[in-house]
Amino acid sequence: MPRPVTVGLNGTPASLAAAAWGAREASIRHLPLRLVSAWEWQPYSHAPLSGTEMPEQWSRRLPEEAAAQLTHRFPDLDISTKQLTGPPPEMLCREAAEAELLAIGTAGLGALTGFLMGSVAMATVAHTHRPVVLVRPEGTPPPADDADLAQRVQEVERRDTGGPVVAGIDLGPTTDGVLRFAFEAAAVRSGDLRIV
């Protein structure tokens, strides 16, 4: 069975952009898509996210709702969902080990035109041995509603055409894997590859 493209969801616009990117990537690579969310029990967590819904219920519902929306846009895509219990970075690294790649959302550009990564993204990138793609939403995030994920898919499709795949390498022990992933990404897009 082929390894899936796995996406970590937390309900933010960035994670919805990652879900849209992951669905398109799984589709063009002819791989299954797995949507996951991680919930960690907090002993002093007592404020529900919306109304009377508890964080664990919300975390369970999140990948299922995203899968339902993505199924309309990608009807032939094999989409599965999974709700994990434990520290999100640890759970995402565990899921990445079984995936072709892991996509997670990130906040956006920082002062040095790099990514601002939250603690979950930084810990996941630092500890996984599989490719991790950080996806940021385009522009000002729209309100979170049913149209949001469809809009994210359209943004991904618009952005993911015509540009080159850029791979940054440091000639360390992971260089071969980075180059292999970059060549595959360029090949499935019939695009150029730049190595920095």
PyMOL CGO cylinders between C-alpha atoms (Angstrom):
from pymol import cmd
from pymol.cgo import CYLINDER

trace = [
    CYLINDER, 0.00, 0.00, 0.00, 1.39, 3.44, -0.90, 0.3, 1, 1, 1, 1, 1, 1,
    CYLINDER, 1.39, 3.44, -0.90, 2.32, 5.88, 1.84, 0.3, 1, 1, 1, 1, 1, 1,
    CYLINDER, 2.32, 5.88, 1.84, -0.23, 8.71, 2.21, 0.3, 1, 1, 1, 1, 1, 1,
    CYLINDER, -0.23, 8.71, 2.21, 0.24, 12.43, 2.07, 0.3, 1, 1, 1, 1, 1, 1,
    CYLINDER, 0.24, 12.43, 2.07, -0.54, 13.31, 5.69, 0.3, 1, 1, 1, 1, 1, 1,
    CYLINDER, -0.54, 13.31, 5.69, -1.81, 16.71, 6.83, 0.3, 1, 1, 1, 1, 1, 1,
    CYLINDER, -1.81, 16.71, 6.83, -1.87, 17.94, 10.43, 0.3, 1, 1, 1, 1, 1, 1,
    CYLINDER, -1.87, 17.94, 10.43, -4.94, 20.03, 11.20, 0.3, 1, 1, 1, 1, 1, 1,
    CYLINDER, -4.94, 20.03, 11.20, -5.63, 22.42, 14.06, 0.3, 1, 1, 1, 1, 1, 1,
    CYLINDER, -5.63, 22.42, 14.06, -8.47, 24.51, 12.62, 0.3, 1, 1, 1, 1, 1, 1,
    CYLINDER, -8.47, 24.51, 12.62, -6.42, 27.59, 11.73, 0.3, 1, 1, 1, 1, 1, 1,
    CYLINDER, -6.42, 27.59, 11.73, -6.46, 29.14, 8.25, 0.3, 1, 1, 1, 1, 1, 1,
    CYLINDER, -6.46, 29.14, 8.25, -2.87, 27.90, 7.85, 0.3, 1, 1, 1, 1, 1, 1,
    CYLINDER, -2.87, 27.90, 7.85, -3.85, 24.29, 8.57, 0.3, 1, 1, 1, 1, 1, 1,
    CYLINDER, -3.85, 24.29, 8.57, -6.75, 24.55, 6.13, 0.3, 1, 1, 1, 1, 1, 1,
    CYLINDER, -6.75, 24.55, 6.13, -4.28, 25.82, 3.50, 0.3, 1, 1, 1, 1, 1, 1,
    CYLINDER, -4.28, 25.82, 3.50, -2.14, 22.77, 4.33, 0.3, 1, 1, 1, 1, 1, 1,
    CYLINDER, -2.14, 22.77, 4.33, -5.17, 20.50, 3.87, 0.3, 1, 1, 1, 1, 1, 1,
    CYLINDER, -5.17, 20.50, 3.87, -5.87, 22.05, 0.47, 0.3, 1, 1, 1, 1, 1, 1,
    CYLINDER, -5.87, 22.05, 0.47, -2.22, 21.74, -0.56, 0.3, 1, 1, 1, 1, 1, 1,
    CYLINDER, -2.22, 21.74, -0.56, -2.06, 18.16, 0.72, 0.3, 1, 1, 1, 1, 1, 1,
    CYLINDER, -2.06, 18.16, 0.72, -5.19, 17.14, -1.19, 0.3, 1, 1, 1, 1, 1, 1,
    CYLINDER, -5.19, 17.14, -1.19, -3.84, 18.56, -4.43, 0.3, 1, 1, 1, 1, 1, 1,
    CYLINDER, -3.84, 18.56, -4.43, -0.42, 16.98, -3.84, 0.3, 1, 1, 1, 1, 1, 1,
    CYLINDER, -0.42, 16.98, -3.84, -1.98, 13.58, -3.10, 0.3, 1, 1, 1, 1, 1, 1,
    CYLINDER, -1.98, 13.58, -3.10, -4.09, 13.91, -6.23, 0.3, 1, 1, 1, 1, 1, 1,
    CYLINDER, -4.09, 13.91, -6.23, -1.19, 14.71, -8.58, 0.3, 1, 1, 1, 1, 1, 1,
    CYLINDER, -1.19, 14.71, -8.58, 1.00, 12.02, -6.99, 0.3, 1, 1, 1, 1, 1, 1,
    CYLINDER, 1.00, 12.02, -6.99, -1.84, 9.44, -7.07, 0.3, 1, 1, 1, 1, 1, 1,
    CYLINDER, -1.84, 9.44, -7.07, -1.48, 8.82, -3.32, 0.3, 1, 1, 1, 1, 1, 1,
    CYLINDER, -1.48, 8.82, -3.32, -4.05, 8.59, -0.54, 0.3, 1, 1, 1, 1, 1, 1,
    CYLINDER, -4.05, 8.59, -0.54, -4.61, 11.57, 1.77, 0.3, 1, 1, 1, 1, 1, 1,
    CYLINDER, -4.61, 11.57, 1.77, -4.71, 11.26, 5.55, 0.3, 1, 1, 1, 1, 1, 1,
    CYLINDER, -4.71, 11.26, 5.55, -6.04, 14.15, 7.64, 0.3, 1, 1, 1, 1, 1, 1,
    CYLINDER, -6.04, 14.15, 7.64, -5.03, 14.07, 11.30, 0.3, 1, 1, 1, 1, 1, 1,
    CYLINDER, -5.03, 14.07, 11.30, -5.54, 16.18, 14.38, 0.3, 1, 1, 1, 1, 1, 1,
    CYLINDER, -5.54, 16.18, 14.38, -3.86, 15.73, 17.73, 0.3, 1, 1, 1, 1, 1, 1,
    CYLINDER, -3.86, 15.73, 17.73, -5.45, 16.41, 21.06, 0.3, 1, 1, 1, 1, 1, 1,
    CYLINDER, -5.45, 16.41, 21.06, -3.58, 16.45, 24.35, 0.3, 1, 1, 1, 1, 1, 1,
    CYLINDER, -3.58, 16.45, 24.35, -5.50, 16.33, 27.60, 0.3, 1, 1, 1, 1, 1, 1,
    CYLINDER, -5.50, 16.33, 27.60, -4.73, 19.34, 29.77, 0.3, 1, 1, 1, 1, 1, 1,
    CYLINDER, -4.73, 19.34, 29.77, -5.66, 19.02, 33.46, 0.3, 1, 1, 1, 1, 1, 1,
    CYLINDER, -5.66, 19.02, 33.46, -6.59, 22.70, 33.75, 0.3, 1, 1, 1, 1, 1, 1,
    CYLINDER, -6.59, 22.70, 33.75, -8.29, 23.06, 30.39, 0.3, 1, 1, 1, 1, 1, 1,
    CYLINDER, -8.29, 23.06, 30.39, -11.84, 24.04, 31.18, 0.3, 1, 1, 1, 1, 1, 1,
    CYLINDER, -11.84, 24.04, 31.18, -12.91, 26.62, 28.56, 0.3, 1, 1, 1, 1, 1, 1,
    CYLINDER, -12.91, 26.62, 28.56, -14.78, 25.03, 25.65, 0.3, 1, 1, 1, 1, 1, 1,
    CYLINDER, -14.78, 25.03, 25.65, -13.87, 26.21, 22.15, 0.3, 1, 1, 1, 1, 1, 1,
    CYLINDER, -13.87, 26.21, 22.15, -17.39, 26.96, 20.96, 0.3, 1, 1, 1, 1, 1, 1,
    CYLINDER, -17.39, 26.96, 20.96, -20.51, 26.66, 23.01, 0.3, 1, 1, 1, 1, 1, 1,
    CYLINDER, -20.51, 26.66, 23.01, -20.53, 23.43, 24.97, 0.3, 1, 1, 1, 1, 1, 1,
    CYLINDER, -20.53, 23.43, 24.97, -18.22, 21.52, 22.64, 0.3, 1, 1, 1, 1, 1, 1,
    CYLINDER, -18.22, 21.52, 22.64, -15.16, 20.13, 24.38, 0.3, 1, 1, 1, 1, 1, 1,
    CYLINDER, -15.16, 20.13, 24.38, -11.67, 20.34, 22.81, 0.3, 1, 1, 1, 1, 1, 1,
    CYLINDER, -11.67, 20.34, 22.81, -11.48, 16.57, 22.30, 0.3, 1, 1, 1, 1, 1, 1,
    CYLINDER, -11.48, 16.57, 22.30, -14.79, 16.55, 20.39, 0.3, 1, 1, 1, 1, 1, 1,
    CYLINDER, -14.79, 16.55, 20.39, -13.67, 19.50, 18.29, 0.3, 1, 1, 1, 1, 1, 1,
    CYLINDER, -13.67, 19.50, 18.29, -10.35, 17.78, 17.51, 0.3, 1, 1, 1, 1, 1, 1,
    CYLINDER, -10.35, 17.78, 17.51, -12.20, 14.63, 16.42, 0.3, 1, 1, 1, 1, 1, 1,
    CYLINDER, -12.20, 14.63, 16.42, -14.63, 16.59, 14.22, 0.3, 1, 1, 1, 1, 1, 1,
    CYLINDER, -14.63, 16.59, 14.22, -11.99, 18.72, 12.50, 0.3, 1, 1, 1, 1, 1, 1,
    CYLINDER, -11.99, 18.72, 12.50, -10.45, 16.12, 10.12, 0.3, 1, 1, 1, 1, 1, 1,
    CYLINDER, -10.45, 16.12, 10.12, -13.86, 14.60, 9.35, 0.3, 1, 1, 1, 1, 1, 1,
    CYLINDER, -13.86, 14.60, 9.35, -15.29, 17.96, 8.27, 0.3, 1, 1, 1, 1, 1, 1,
    CYLINDER, -15.29, 17.96, 8.27, -12.22, 18.77, 6.18, 0.3, 1, 1, 1, 1, 1, 1,
    CYLINDER, -12.22, 18.77, 6.18, -12.43, 15.33, 4.51, 0.3, 1, 1, 1, 1, 1, 1,
    CYLINDER, -12.43, 15.33, 4.51, -16.08, 15.88, 3.65, 0.3, 1, 1, 1, 1, 1, 1,
    CYLINDER, -16.08, 15.88, 3.65, -15.28, 19.22, 2.02, 0.3, 1, 1, 1, 1, 1, 1,
    CYLINDER, -15.28, 19.22, 2.02, -12.27, 17.90, 0.12, 0.3, 1, 1, 1, 1, 1, 1,
    CYLINDER, -12.27, 17.90, 0.12, -14.21, 14.89, -1.17, 0.3, 1, 1, 1, 1, 1, 1,
    CYLINDER, -14.21, 14.89, -1.17, -16.41, 17.28, -3.17, 0.3, 1, 1, 1, 1, 1, 1,
    CYLINDER, -16.41, 17.28, -3.17, -13.37, 18.85, -4.84, 0.3, 1, 1, 1, 1, 1, 1,
    CYLINDER, -13.37, 18.85, -4.84, -11.38, 15.59, -5.25, 0.3, 1, 1, 1, 1, 1, 1,
    CYLINDER, -11.38, 15.59, -5.25, -14.00, 12.83, -5.65, 0.3, 1, 1, 1, 1, 1, 1,
    CYLINDER, -14.00, 12.83, -5.65, -11.47, 10.18, -6.73, 0.3, 1, 1, 1, 1, 1, 1,
    CYLINDER, -11.47, 10.18, -6.73, -9.08, 10.84, -3.86, 0.3, 1, 1, 1, 1, 1, 1,
    CYLINDER, -9.08, 10.84, -3.86, -8.84, 8.20, -1.12, 0.3, 1, 1, 1, 1, 1, 1,
    CYLINDER, -8.84, 8.20, -1.12, -9.19, 10.31, 2.07, 0.3, 1, 1, 1, 1, 1, 1,
    CYLINDER, -9.19, 10.31, 2.07, -8.92, 8.95, 5.60, 0.3, 1, 1, 1, 1, 1, 1,
    CYLINDER, -8.92, 8.95, 5.60, -9.05, 10.74, 8.94, 0.3, 1, 1, 1, 1, 1, 1,
    CYLINDER, -9.05, 10.74, 8.94, -7.46, 10.09, 12.28, 0.3, 1, 1, 1, 1, 1, 1,
    CYLINDER, -7.46, 10.09, 12.28, -7.73, 11.76, 15.66, 0.3, 1, 1, 1, 1, 1, 1,
    CYLINDER, -7.73, 11.76, 15.66, -4.63, 11.30, 17.79, 0.3, 1, 1, 1, 1, 1, 1,
    CYLINDER, -4.63, 11.30, 17.79, -4.23, 11.65, 21.54, 0.3, 1, 1, 1, 1, 1, 1,
    CYLINDER, -4.23, 11.65, 21.54, -0.94, 12.99, 22.79, 0.3, 1, 1, 1, 1, 1, 1,
    CYLINDER, -0.94, 12.99, 22.79, 1.46, 15.90, 22.34, 0.3, 1, 1, 1, 1, 1, 1,
    CYLINDER, 1.46, 15.90, 22.34, 0.92, 17.26, 18.80, 0.3, 1, 1, 1, 1, 1, 1,
    CYLINDER, 0.92, 17.26, 18.80, 4.61, 17.36, 17.75, 0.3, 1, 1, 1, 1, 1, 1,
    CYLINDER, 4.61, 17.36, 17.75, 5.14, 13.77, 18.89, 0.3, 1, 1, 1, 1, 1, 1,
    CYLINDER, 5.14, 13.77, 18.89, 1.94, 12.57, 17.23, 0.3, 1, 1, 1, 1, 1, 1,
    CYLINDER, 1.94, 12.57, 17.23, 2.74, 14.37, 13.96, 0.3, 1, 1, 1, 1, 1, 1,
    CYLINDER, 2.74, 14.37, 13.96, 6.25, 12.89, 13.88, 0.3, 1, 1, 1, 1, 1, 1,
    CYLINDER, 6.25, 12.89, 13.88, 4.79, 9.43, 14.41, 0.3, 1, 1, 1, 1, 1, 1,
    CYLINDER, 4.79, 9.43, 14.41, 2.33, 9.95, 11.56, 0.3, 1, 1, 1, 1, 1, 1,
    CYLINDER, 2.33, 9.95, 11.56, 5.07, 11.41, 9.32, 0.3, 1, 1, 1, 1, 1, 1,
    CYLINDER, 5.07, 11.41, 9.32, 7.10, 8.21, 9.75, 0.3, 1, 1, 1, 1, 1, 1,
    CYLINDER, 7.10, 8.21, 9.75, 4.34, 6.32, 7.93, 0.3, 1, 1, 1, 1, 1, 1,
    CYLINDER, 4.34, 6.32, 7.93, 3.72, 9.01, 5.29, 0.3, 1, 1, 1, 1, 1, 1,
    CYLINDER, 3.72, 9.01, 5.29, 5.21, 9.97, 1.96, 0.3, 1, 1, 1, 1, 1, 1,
    CYLINDER, 5.21, 9.97, 1.96, 5.26, 13.52, 3.31, 0.3, 1, 1, 1, 1, 1, 1,
    CYLINDER, 5.26, 13.52, 3.31, 3.66, 15.61, 6.04, 0.3, 1, 1, 1, 1, 1, 1,
    CYLINDER, 3.66, 15.61, 6.04, 2.05, 19.00, 5.39, 0.3, 1, 1, 1, 1, 1, 1,
    CYLINDER, 2.05, 19.00, 5.39, 1.38, 21.41, 8.24, 0.3, 1, 1, 1, 1, 1, 1,
    CYLINDER, 1.38, 21.41, 8.24, 0.29, 25.03, 8.27, 0.3, 1, 1, 1, 1, 1, 1,
    CYLINDER, 0.29, 25.03, 8.27, 2.45, 27.89, 9.44, 0.3, 1, 1, 1, 1, 1, 1,
    CYLINDER, 2.45, 27.89, 9.44, 1.70, 31.49, 10.32, 0.3, 1, 1, 1, 1, 1, 1,
    CYLINDER, 1.70, 31.49, 10.32, 3.38, 33.34, 7.48, 0.3, 1, 1, 1, 1, 1, 1,
    CYLINDER, 3.38, 33.34, 7.48, 6.42, 35.41, 6.64, 0.3, 1, 1, 1, 1, 1, 1,
    CYLINDER, 6.42, 35.41, 6.64, 8.68, 36.76, 9.31, 0.3, 1, 1, 1, 1, 1, 1,
    CYLINDER, 8.68, 36.76, 9.31, 10.86, 39.85, 9.34, 0.3, 1, 1, 1, 1, 1, 1,
    CYLINDER, 10.86, 39.85, 9.34, 13.67, 38.06, 7.48, 0.3, 1, 1, 1, 1, 1, 1,
    CYLINDER, 13.67, 38.06, 7.48, 11.32, 36.72, 4.76, 0.3, 1, 1, 1, 1, 1, 1,
    CYLINDER, 11.32, 36.72, 4.76, 11.42, 33.32, 6.43, 0.3, 1, 1, 1, 1, 1, 1,
    CYLINDER, 11.42, 33.32, 6.43, 8.64, 31.35, 8.02, 0.3, 1, 1, 1, 1, 1, 1,
    CYLINDER, 8.64, 31.35, 8.02, 7.27, 32.14, 11.44, 0.3, 1, 1, 1, 1, 1, 1,
    CYLINDER, 7.27, 32.14, 11.44, 6.77, 28.70, 12.87, 0.3, 1, 1, 1, 1, 1, 1,
    CYLINDER, 6.77, 28.70, 12.87, 4.87, 27.91, 16.00, 0.3, 1, 1, 1, 1, 1, 1,
    CYLINDER, 4.87, 27.91, 16.00, 6.26, 25.51, 18.55, 0.3, 1, 1, 1, 1, 1, 1,
    CYLINDER, 6.26, 25.51, 18.55, 4.41, 22.53, 17.01, 0.3, 1, 1, 1, 1, 1, 1,
    CYLINDER, 4.41, 22.53, 17.01, 5.79, 23.20, 13.53, 0.3, 1, 1, 1, 1, 1, 1,
    CYLINDER, 5.79, 23.20, 13.53, 9.34, 23.79, 14.80, 0.3, 1, 1, 1, 1, 1, 1,
    CYLINDER, 9.34, 23.79, 14.80, 9.36, 20.64, 16.92, 0.3, 1, 1, 1, 1, 1, 1,
    CYLINDER, 9.36, 20.64, 16.92, 7.87, 18.55, 14.12, 0.3, 1, 1, 1, 1, 1, 1,
    CYLINDER, 7.87, 18.55, 14.12, 10.32, 19.79, 11.48, 0.3, 1, 1, 1, 1, 1, 1,
    CYLINDER, 10.32, 19.79, 11.48, 13.25, 19.28, 13.85, 0.3, 1, 1, 1, 1, 1, 1,
    CYLINDER, 13.25, 19.28, 13.85, 12.38, 15.70, 14.79, 0.3, 1, 1, 1, 1, 1, 1,
    CYLINDER, 12.38, 15.70, 14.79, 10.86, 13.99, 11.77, 0.3, 1, 1, 1, 1, 1, 1,
    CYLINDER, 10.86, 13.99, 11.77, 12.89, 12.08, 9.22, 0.3, 1, 1, 1, 1, 1, 1,
    CYLINDER, 12.89, 12.08, 9.22, 10.34, 12.39, 6.42, 0.3, 1, 1, 1, 1, 1, 1,
    CYLINDER, 10.34, 12.39, 6.42, 9.72, 15.40, 4.16, 0.3, 1, 1, 1, 1, 1, 1,
    CYLINDER, 9.72, 15.40, 4.16, 7.68, 18.13, 5.87, 0.3, 1, 1, 1, 1, 1, 1,
    CYLINDER, 7.68, 18.13, 5.87, 6.03, 20.85, 3.81, 0.3, 1, 1, 1, 1, 1, 1,
    CYLINDER, 6.03, 20.85, 3.81, 5.11, 24.07, 5.59, 0.3, 1, 1, 1, 1, 1, 1,
    CYLINDER, 5.11, 24.07, 5.59, 2.11, 25.75, 4.00, 0.3, 1, 1, 1, 1, 1, 1,
    CYLINDER, 2.11, 25.75, 4.00, 0.95, 29.26, 4.70, 0.3, 1, 1, 1, 1, 1, 1,
    CYLINDER, 0.95, 29.26, 4.70, -2.38, 30.78, 3.70, 0.3, 1, 1, 1, 1, 1, 1,
    CYLINDER, -2.38, 30.78, 3.70, -2.42, 33.38, 1.00, 0.3, 1, 1, 1, 1, 1, 1,
    CYLINDER, -2.42, 33.38, 1.00, -3.47, 36.94, 1.90, 0.3, 1, 1, 1, 1, 1, 1,
    CYLINDER, -3.47, 36.94, 1.90, -5.91, 37.79, 4.64, 0.3, 1, 1, 1, 1, 1, 1,
    CYLINDER, -5.91, 37.79, 4.64, -7.67, 34.73, 5.98, 0.3, 1, 1, 1, 1, 1, 1,
    CYLINDER, -7.67, 34.73, 5.98, -11.38, 34.60, 5.19, 0.3, 1, 1, 1, 1, 1, 1,
    CYLINDER, -11.38, 34.60, 5.19, -13.90, 33.72, 7.87, 0.3, 1, 1, 1, 1, 1, 1,
    CYLINDER, -13.90, 33.72, 7.87, -13.82, 30.04, 8.86, 0.3, 1, 1, 1, 1, 1, 1,
    CYLINDER, -13.82, 30.04, 8.86, -16.89, 28.55, 7.25, 0.3, 1, 1, 1, 1, 1, 1,
    CYLINDER, -16.89, 28.55, 7.25, -17.74, 25.85, 4.71, 0.3, 1, 1, 1, 1, 1, 1,
    CYLINDER, -17.74, 25.85, 4.71, -16.44, 27.98, 1.81, 0.3, 1, 1, 1, 1, 1, 1,
    CYLINDER, -16.44, 27.98, 1.81, -13.04, 28.44, 3.47, 0.3, 1, 1, 1, 1, 1, 1,
    CYLINDER, -13.04, 28.44, 3.47, -11.51, 25.10, 2.46, 0.3, 1, 1, 1, 1, 1, 1,
    CYLINDER, -11.51, 25.10, 2.46, -12.81, 25.39, -1.11, 0.3, 1, 1, 1, 1, 1, 1,
    CYLINDER, -12.81, 25.39, -1.11, -11.22, 28.85, -1.31, 0.3, 1, 1, 1, 1, 1, 1,
    CYLINDER, -11.22, 28.85, -1.31, -7.94, 27.43, 0.03, 0.3, 1, 1, 1, 1, 1, 1,
    CYLINDER, -7.94, 27.43, 0.03, -7.94, 24.76, -2.72, 0.3, 1, 1, 1, 1, 1, 1,
    CYLINDER, -7.94, 24.76, -2.72, -8.41, 27.46, -5.37, 0.3, 1, 1, 1, 1, 1, 1,
    CYLINDER, -8.41, 27.46, -5.37, -5.53, 29.48, -3.86, 0.3, 1, 1, 1, 1, 1, 1,
    CYLINDER, -5.53, 29.48, -3.86, -3.25, 26.42, -3.89, 0.3, 1, 1, 1, 1, 1, 1,
    CYLINDER, -3.25, 26.42, -3.89, -4.10, 25.62, -7.49, 0.3, 1, 1, 1, 1, 1, 1,
    CYLINDER, -4.10, 25.62, -7.49, -3.46, 29.23, -8.52, 0.3, 1, 1, 1, 1, 1, 1,
    CYLINDER, -3.46, 29.23, -8.52, -0.12, 29.45, -6.68, 0.3, 1, 1, 1, 1, 1, 1,
    CYLINDER, -0.12, 29.45, -6.68, 1.13, 25.98, -7.64, 0.3, 1, 1, 1, 1, 1, 1,
    CYLINDER, 1.13, 25.98, -7.64, 1.38, 26.60, -11.38, 0.3, 1, 1, 1, 1, 1, 1,
    CYLINDER, 1.38, 26.60, -11.38, 4.30, 27.86, -13.37, 0.3, 1, 1, 1, 1, 1, 1,
    CYLINDER, 4.30, 27.86, -13.37, 6.88, 28.36, -10.65, 0.3, 1, 1, 1, 1, 1, 1,
    CYLINDER, 6.88, 28.36, -10.65, 9.96, 26.25, -10.05, 0.3, 1, 1, 1, 1, 1, 1,
    CYLINDER, 9.96, 26.25, -10.05, 10.51, 23.80, -7.21, 0.3, 1, 1, 1, 1, 1, 1,
    CYLINDER, 10.51, 23.80, -7.21, 13.31, 25.19, -5.02, 0.3, 1, 1, 1, 1, 1, 1,
    CYLINDER, 13.31, 25.19, -5.02, 15.40, 22.88, -2.84, 0.3, 1, 1, 1, 1, 1, 1,
    CYLINDER, 15.40, 22.88, -2.84, 17.74, 24.23, -0.19, 0.3, 1, 1, 1, 1, 1, 1,
    CYLINDER, 17.74, 24.23, -0.19, 20.54, 21.85, 0.76, 0.3, 1, 1, 1, 1, 1, 1,
    CYLINDER, 20.54, 21.85, 0.76, 23.43, 21.97, 3.21, 0.3, 1, 1, 1, 1, 1, 1,
    CYLINDER, 23.43, 21.97, 3.21, 25.38, 18.87, 2.09, 0.3, 1, 1, 1, 1, 1, 1,
    CYLINDER, 25.38, 18.87, 2.09, 24.55, 17.13, 5.35, 0.3, 1, 1, 1, 1, 1, 1,
    CYLINDER, 24.55, 17.13, 5.35, 23.26, 13.59, 5.82, 0.3, 1, 1, 1, 1, 1, 1,
    CYLINDER, 23.26, 13.59, 5.82, 19.73, 14.51, 4.66, 0.3, 1, 1, 1, 1, 1, 1,
    CYLINDER, 19.73, 14.51, 4.66, 20.82, 15.94, 1.30, 0.3, 1, 1, 1, 1, 1, 1,
    CYLINDER, 20.82, 15.94, 1.30, 20.00, 12.80, -0.71, 0.3, 1, 1, 1, 1, 1, 1,
    CYLINDER, 20.00, 12.80, -0.71, 16.46, 12.69, 0.67, 0.3, 1, 1, 1, 1, 1, 1,
    CYLINDER, 16.46, 12.69, 0.67, 15.90, 16.40, 0.03, 0.3, 1, 1, 1, 1, 1, 1,
    CYLINDER, 15.90, 16.40, 0.03, 17.13, 16.10, -3.55, 0.3, 1, 1, 1, 1, 1, 1,
    CYLINDER, 17.13, 16.10, -3.55, 15.05, 12.98, -4.20, 0.3, 1, 1, 1, 1, 1, 1,
    CYLINDER, 15.05, 12.98, -4.20, 11.93, 14.74, -2.90, 0.3, 1, 1, 1, 1, 1, 1,
    CYLINDER, 11.93, 14.74, -2.90, 12.69, 17.89, -4.93, 0.3, 1, 1, 1, 1, 1, 1,
    CYLINDER, 12.69, 17.89, -4.93, 13.19, 15.93, -8.16, 0.3, 1, 1, 1, 1, 1, 1,
    CYLINDER, 13.19, 15.93, -8.16, 9.91, 14.05, -7.57, 0.3, 1, 1, 1, 1, 1, 1,
    CYLINDER, 9.91, 14.05, -7.57, 8.05, 17.30, -6.85, 0.3, 1, 1, 1, 1, 1, 1,
    CYLINDER, 8.05, 17.30, -6.85, 9.40, 18.89, -10.03, 0.3, 1, 1, 1, 1, 1, 1,
    CYLINDER, 9.40, 18.89, -10.03, 8.62, 15.77, -12.10, 0.3, 1, 1, 1, 1, 1, 1,
    CYLINDER, 8.62, 15.77, -12.10, 4.97, 15.51, -11.04, 0.3, 1, 1, 1, 1, 1, 1,
    CYLINDER, 4.97, 15.51, -11.04, 4.54, 19.19, -11.92, 0.3, 1, 1, 1, 1, 1, 1,
    CYLINDER, 4.54, 19.19, -11.92, 6.62, 19.00, -15.13, 0.3, 1, 1, 1, 1, 1, 1,
    CYLINDER, 6.62, 19.00, -15.13, 8.43, 22.01, -13.72, 0.3, 1, 1, 1, 1, 1, 1,
    CYLINDER, 8.43, 22.01, -13.72, 11.91, 23.37, -13.26, 0.3, 1, 1, 1, 1, 1, 1,
    CYLINDER, 11.91, 23.37, -13.26, 14.09, 22.58, -10.25, 0.3, 1, 1, 1, 1, 1, 1,
    CYLINDER, 14.09, 22.58, -10.25, 16.41, 25.09, -8.60, 0.3, 1, 1, 1, 1, 1, 1,
    CYLINDER, 16.41, 25.09, -8.60, 18.94, 23.92, -6.03, 0.3, 1, 1, 1, 1, 1, 1,
    CYLINDER, 18.94, 23.92, -6.03, 20.28, 26.46, -3.56, 0.3, 1, 1, 1, 1, 1, 1,
]
cmd.load_cgo(trace, "trace")
